[in-house]
Amino acid sequence: MRPVLVAWLALSLLVGTGAEEVCGDPPTTRTRSIPAPRLSPEEQLSPHMPESLRCDACQAIAFQIEEQLSRAEGKVGKKALKESDYMEVLERSCSQGWESYGVQDLDGQKRLAGPGLPMQEPMSVMVSGGPWPGRLSKMCHSYVGEQGEAQIYETHRRGPAALRELLCHGDKGPCASGKAGPPAPPKALQNEL
């Protein structure tokens, strides 16, 4: 009798038949519709990271660089890496897949989501893949080119906050005060003759 009861219970859970249906009551289904973020043509097609997501993207890049460099240092006993080693790690950091990042709609505003970024809405749809990995990789390579591998590594040695400050919050960083906030209205297109 017990195996039959266990089998019935398992089947009823799989099929969705609960005690309510057995007693004749209609099942109560609770559904919640969660739409995917609506992306503008720029967000869908441009090879560049949209201005409104650059601060999030910078923080994701700083996190990934920090993780990769820390992991490499862990393999050599937390000692400083040789120049050739940290250059290779930085190249690998920027050339990774970036597939775990995407865009979510949070309170009507699009935000980048993924490892190293603040937790976003748990019940939301994240649009990943598409142009996002390429944009993140391009931005990462740009930061390494602008700052230089040696400066990035020296800053990493001072801690994660220092690296985020260097890349994201400096005078020209995408998270600099005055830059964060709602995106600027789109600029009118001009002829480039």
C-alpha positions as CSV (number, residue, x, y, z in Angstrom):
1,M,0.0,0.0,0.0
2,R,2.8,2.4,0.9
3,P,4.6,2.1,-2.5
4,V,1.3,2.8,-4.3
5,L,0.7,5.9,-2.1
6,V,4.2,7.2,-2.9
7,A,3.8,6.5,-6.6
8,W,0.4,8.4,-6.6
9,L,1.9,11.3,-4.7
10,A,4.9,11.5,-7.1
11,L,2.6,11.3,-10.2
12,S,0.2,13.9,-8.8
13,L,3.1,16.3,-8.2
14,L,4.4,15.7,-11.8
15,V,1.1,16.1,-13.4
16,G,-0.1,18.9,-11.1
17,T,-3.0,17.1,-9.7
18,G,-3.3,18.1,-6.1
19,A,-5.7,17.4,-3.3
20,E,-8.0,20.2,-4.5
21,E,-8.7,18.4,-7.8
22,V,-9.4,15.2,-6.0
23,C,-12.0,16.8,-3.8
24,G,-13.6,18.5,-6.7
25,D,-12.4,22.0,-6.2
26,P,-10.9,23.8,-9.2
27,P,-7.1,24.1,-9.0
28,T,-5.8,27.6,-8.2
29,T,-3.0,28.6,-10.4
30,R,-1.0,31.6,-9.6
31,T,0.8,33.0,-12.6
32,R,3.0,36.0,-12.8
33,S,4.0,37.4,-16.1
34,I,7.5,38.9,-16.2
35,P,8.4,40.6,-19.5
36,A,11.8,40.8,-20.9
37,P,13.4,44.2,-21.0
38,R,12.6,46.2,-24.1
39,L,15.8,47.1,-25.9
40,S,16.2,50.2,-28.0
41,P,17.8,49.9,-31.4
42,E,21.1,51.2,-29.9
43,E,21.0,48.6,-27.2
44,Q,20.3,45.8,-29.7
45,L,22.5,46.8,-32.6
46,S,25.4,49.1,-31.6
47,P,28.8,47.5,-31.1
48,H,29.4,49.9,-28.1
49,M,28.0,49.6,-24.6
50,P,25.1,52.0,-24.2
51,E,26.0,55.0,-22.0
52,S,23.4,54.1,-19.4
53,L,25.0,50.7,-18.8
54,R,28.7,51.7,-18.8
55,C,29.0,52.0,-15.0
56,D,27.6,48.5,-14.5
57,A,29.8,47.2,-17.2
58,C,32.9,48.8,-15.7
59,Q,32.1,47.2,-12.3
60,A,31.7,43.8,-13.9
61,I,35.0,44.2,-15.7
62,A,36.8,45.3,-12.6
63,F,35.3,42.3,-10.8
64,Q,36.4,39.8,-13.4
65,I,40.0,41.3,-13.6
66,E,40.2,41.1,-9.8
67,E,39.0,37.5,-9.7
68,Q,41.4,36.4,-12.5
69,L,44.4,38.2,-11.0
70,S,43.6,36.9,-7.4
71,R,43.2,33.3,-8.7
72,A,46.6,33.6,-10.5
73,E,48.3,34.9,-7.4
74,G,46.7,32.1,-5.4
75,K,48.5,29.6,-7.6
76,V,51.9,31.2,-6.8
77,G,51.2,31.6,-3.0
78,K,49.8,35.1,-3.0
79,K,53.2,36.4,-4.3
80,A,53.3,39.2,-6.9
81,L,53.0,37.9,-10.5
82,K,55.7,38.4,-13.1
83,E,55.0,40.9,-15.8
84,S,54.5,38.2,-18.4
85,D,52.1,36.4,-16.1
86,Y,49.8,39.3,-15.2
87,M,49.8,40.5,-18.9
88,E,48.6,37.0,-19.8
89,V,45.9,37.0,-17.1
90,L,44.6,40.5,-18.2
91,E,44.4,39.3,-21.8
92,R,42.5,36.2,-20.7
93,S,40.2,38.3,-18.5
94,C,39.2,40.5,-21.3
95,S,38.9,37.7,-23.9
96,Q,36.7,35.4,-21.8
97,G,33.2,34.6,-22.9
98,W,31.2,37.1,-20.7
99,E,28.2,34.9,-21.3
100,S,27.0,35.1,-17.7
101,Y,26.2,38.8,-18.1
102,G,23.0,40.3,-19.5
103,V,20.4,43.1,-19.1
104,Q,17.5,43.1,-16.6
105,D,14.7,45.6,-16.2
106,L,14.8,46.8,-12.6
107,D,12.1,49.3,-11.6
108,G,11.7,50.4,-15.2
109,Q,15.4,51.0,-15.7
110,K,17.7,48.6,-17.6
111,R,20.7,47.4,-15.6
112,L,23.5,45.0,-16.4
113,A,23.4,41.8,-14.3
114,G,25.9,39.1,-13.6
115,P,28.8,38.1,-11.3
116,G,30.3,41.0,-9.3
117,L,27.2,43.2,-9.7
118,P,24.7,44.0,-7.0
119,M,21.9,41.4,-6.8
120,Q,19.1,42.4,-9.1
121,E,15.4,41.5,-9.1
122,P,15.2,37.8,-8.3
123,M,12.0,37.4,-10.4
124,S,13.0,39.0,-13.6
125,V,14.1,38.1,-17.1
126,M,17.7,38.6,-18.1
127,V,18.6,39.1,-21.7
128,S,22.1,37.7,-22.2
129,G,24.2,36.7,-25.1
130,G,23.8,38.8,-28.2
131,P,25.9,41.9,-28.2
132,W,26.6,42.0,-24.5
133,P,29.7,39.7,-24.3
134,G,31.4,41.5,-27.2
135,R,30.7,44.9,-25.7
136,L,32.2,43.8,-22.3
137,S,35.3,42.3,-24.0
138,K,35.8,45.5,-26.0
139,M,35.4,47.7,-23.0
140,C,37.8,45.5,-21.0
141,H,40.5,45.7,-23.7
142,S,40.0,49.5,-23.8
143,Y,40.6,49.9,-20.1
144,V,43.7,47.7,-20.2
145,G,45.0,49.8,-23.2
146,E,44.2,53.1,-21.6
147,Q,45.5,52.3,-18.1
148,G,48.3,49.9,-19.0
149,E,48.8,46.4,-17.6
150,A,51.4,47.5,-15.1
151,Q,49.1,50.2,-13.5
152,I,46.1,47.9,-13.4
153,Y,48.2,45.2,-11.7
154,E,49.7,47.6,-9.2
155,T,46.3,48.9,-8.4
156,H,44.9,45.4,-8.0
157,R,47.6,44.7,-5.4
158,R,46.1,47.5,-3.3
159,G,42.7,45.8,-3.3
160,P,39.4,45.5,-5.2
161,A,38.2,48.9,-4.1
162,A,41.3,50.5,-5.6
163,L,40.9,48.8,-8.9
164,R,37.2,49.8,-9.2
165,E,38.2,53.4,-8.3
166,L,40.9,53.4,-11.0
167,L,38.7,52.0,-13.7
168,C,35.2,53.2,-12.9
169,H,35.2,56.2,-10.5
170,G,38.1,58.4,-11.6
171,D,37.5,61.7,-13.3
172,K,36.7,60.1,-16.7
173,G,35.3,56.9,-15.3
174,P,31.7,55.8,-16.3
175,C,30.7,55.9,-12.6
176,A,32.2,59.3,-11.8
177,S,29.9,61.5,-9.9
178,G,27.7,63.4,-12.3
179,K,27.8,60.6,-14.9
180,A,25.7,58.1,-12.9
181,G,22.0,58.5,-13.1
182,P,19.3,58.4,-15.8
183,P,20.6,58.2,-19.4
184,A,20.8,61.4,-21.4
185,P,18.2,61.8,-24.1
186,P,19.2,60.5,-27.5
187,K,21.1,62.9,-29.7
188,A,19.7,63.9,-33.0
189,L,21.3,62.3,-36.0
190,Q,23.5,64.5,-38.1
191,N,24.7,64.2,-41.7
192,E,28.4,63.4,-41.7
193,L,29.4,64.9,-45.0
